[in-house]
Amino acid sequence: MTCMNEQQHLMHIITLASFAMDDTRLYLDTHPDDCEALKYYEKNREIRNAALDEHNAKFGPICSYDVYPNNYWNWNERPLPWEVR
């Protein structure tokens, strides 16, 4: 098992929840009234959003859509998510 730091752990959660949401969304395209699938999608959306919020607060945004500039553009201040090892 690989030892992950906190940032890697959050990225792992975001990736897993995003995959689950994408897969469920495809299923819901053909089964739009499946209540269990809707609950599963919502649960993963909440997990993903919480992990994204925590990542953005601690390590900066994952994508430029999540940048909230106050006085200047800070997207390029930290290593980009794909540069972190």
Secondary structure as UniProt FT lines:
FT   HELIX           6..30
FT   TURN            32..33
FT   HELIX           35..59
FT   HELIX           64..66
FT   TURN            75..76
FT   HELIX           81..83
//
